[in-house]
Amino acid sequence: MNQYLLAVQFDESAPSPSKKELQEQMARTGKVIDEMRSAGSWVFVGGLRPSHATTVVRPDNGTTTMTDGPFAETKEQLGGFWVIQCDDLDQALSWAEKCALACGCPIEVRPFNDGSED
């Protein structure tokens, strides 16, 4: 089985959902997670705090510097993710479609590096 990262792309410039909308989104997402577990595809899921809560650690000639805020100054940030295992990319894309519909955000699908050359 191959592992894939399904990355939720969150637009931080968009208005925040209402409490009711967020509860509905979480209920839809929970159903997809339950379906993934039943199918044996679910490995891990995590939601992330907004980008203002980040700290970036950068290497600099054998030392590091730390700065507040996201690595990239952009309105679109990683909002959460699933790690899944699937037979192939087509199966991962099928899960990504369900995830996108459940959470209402774009989903980037990226295979884990298995050491083979692409």
HUVEN-V75059 format. One record per pair of residues at least 4 apart in sequence whose ideal C-beta (glycine too) atoms are under 6 Angstrom apart, sorted by the first residue. I is the first residue (numbers start at 1). GAP is how many residues later the second one is. D is the distance in Angstrom with one decimal. If there is no record, write none. Layout:
# HUVEN-V75059
I,GAP,D / I,GAP,D
This chain:
# HUVEN-V75059
1,84,4.3 / 2,84,6.0 / 3,82,5.1 / 3,109,4.3 / 4,80,5.4 / 4,88,4.1 / 4,105,5.8 / 4,107,5.4 / 5,76,5.8 / 5,78,6.0 / 5,105,4.8 / 6,76,4.2 / 6,90,5.3 / 6,93,5.5 / 6,101,5.2 / 6,103,5.9 / 7,71,5.7 / 7,74,5.0 / 7,101,4.3 / 8,71,4.4 / 8,72,4.3 / 8,95,6.0 / 8,97,5.0 / 9,67,5.4 / 9,96,5.9 / 9,97,4.3 / 9,99,6.0 / 10,67,5.6 / 10,69,2.8 / 10,95,5.6 / 11,64,5.7 / 11,65,5.5 / 12,63,5.4 / 12,65,5.6 / 13,62,4.0 / 17,4,3.7 / 17,5,4.8 / 25,78,5.8 / 28,74,3.9 / 29,73,4.6 / 29,74,5.3 / 32,66,4.9 / 32,67,5.8 / 32,70,4.7 / 33,12,6.0 / 36,5,4.7 / 36,6,3.7 / 37,5,4.6 / 41,43,4.7 / 41,44,5.8 / 41,45,5.8 / 43,40,4.2 / 43,41,5.9 / 43,42,5.7 / 44,39,4.4 / 45,37,4.8 / 46,35,5.9 / 47,33,4.0 / 48,31,5.9 / 48,32,5.4 / 49,4,4.1 / 51,19,3.9 / 51,26,4.4 / 54,16,5.3 / 55,11,5.7 / 56,11,5.1 / 56,15,5.1 / 57,7,5.3 / 57,9,5.4 / 58,7,5.2 / 59,5,5.8 / 60,5,5.4 / 70,7,6.0 / 84,11,5.7 / 86,5,3.8 / 86,6,4.6 / 87,4,5.2 / 92,17,5.4 / 93,16,6.0 / 96,11,4.4 / 96,13,4.8 / 99,8,5.1 / 100,7,4.6
